[in-house]
Amino acid sequence: MKRVMTCIECPKGCRLEVEADGSRLISVSGETCERGPAYARQEIEAPMRTLTTSVLTRGLELKMLPVRSSKPIPKGKLFAAMDAVKLITVAAPVSAGTVVVPDFLGLGVDLVACRGLGKP
């Protein structure tokens, strides 16, 4: 199967022509730097995404706290991650960068606060 994708690894935004057999990369063309083929392989064989969302708060000045994953997680785990996020409530004051949930979903990735709330 052939498909076209835009590489997002550098500002050039190369138009990559990718040939894949299911979830296995066969060939890549159109890249202008060495990052293009690596990006295409990752995107075809094991796509990853950074989770960016909000969790509920209790007793703080805002009702929602913006959070993100410390590293990308497998794209196939995003729906499970969002289901888990619905169960999280933050009650204590937090600073930006505070780990809200360590080892989120057992993926070796932390859920981190993107801003501070309350008086740390």
N, C-alpha and C positions, 0 to 999 in steps of 0.2 A: 504494500500500500504506500503510495506517495502522498506527501502532504507538504504544505508550506507553513512555516512558522517564523515569527520575528524573534530574533535573539535579543534578550534583555540584559545580557551580561556587561555590556559597555554602551556608551552613548551613541554608537554608530547605528544600532538597530538593524543589523543585517537581515536580509530576507533569506532564510535557510530553506533549501529544498531537501526534504528528508524522505528517505525510503526506509520503511520498517516492515518487519514480519511479525505482526501481533505486537508483543511488548519487547521485541529485540531490534535494535538499530542495525541497519545494513549499510547505509551510506548517507553522507551529508555533503552538500555543496552550497556555495554562495557565501561562505564565511570570509571575513576579511581579517580576522585575528584568530589566535589559537583557542580562544574561549568558546567559539561557536560550536564546534563538534562536542565539547564536553557538556555544554548546555543542552544540546539536542539529545545526547545520550541520557542525561538525567531526566529530561522531560518525557522521553519515550519509555524508558525502562523503569523509572521509579520517581514519578513526579512528587515534588515537595512544595509546601506552601507555608508561609508564616501566618499564624492565626492572629488576627487583630479583632478584638471585640470589647465588650464591657461586662462587668459583673455587678450585681446588686450590692448596695451598701446599707448599713443600718446604723443610725445615730451619727452620721457624718453630714457635712454641708451639701453634698450632692447625692442623688439617689443611685447614680451609676459611676463606676470607676473604670476608666479605659485600661485595658490590659493587652499584652501581646505575648506570643511564645518567644522564648529566648533564642530558639533556633527553628528552622522550618520543620514541619512534621509531614508525614506521608499524606498526600492528597486524599487517599481513601479513608483516612481517619478523621477528616474534618467534621462530618456529621456527628460522629460519636463525641468529638471534642465539644461541639456546640451543645449537645445534650448534657454533657458534664458541666459546662459553664453555667447552665441554667440553675444548677444546684448550689453554686458558690455564692456566699454572702460575706462581705468584709465588714467588720464592726470596729476594728481598731484603727486609729490614725495610721496612715501609711505615707511613705516618701516615694518619690519617683524612683524606679529601679528596685523597689522592694519585691522580693519573691512572694507572690500571693499563694501559689500552689507549687511546691517543689515536685519534681519528677511527675509532671502532669500526665495522666493516663499510663504511667509506666514507660513513657517514651524517652526518658532521659532528657526531657525538655522542661524548663520551668515556665510558669505563667507569671509574668512580671508586670507590676504597676507602671503605667506610662505617665502618671502625674501624682503629685502628693495630695492627700486629703486629710483634713484634721490637723491637729497640732502634734507633730512627732516629738 
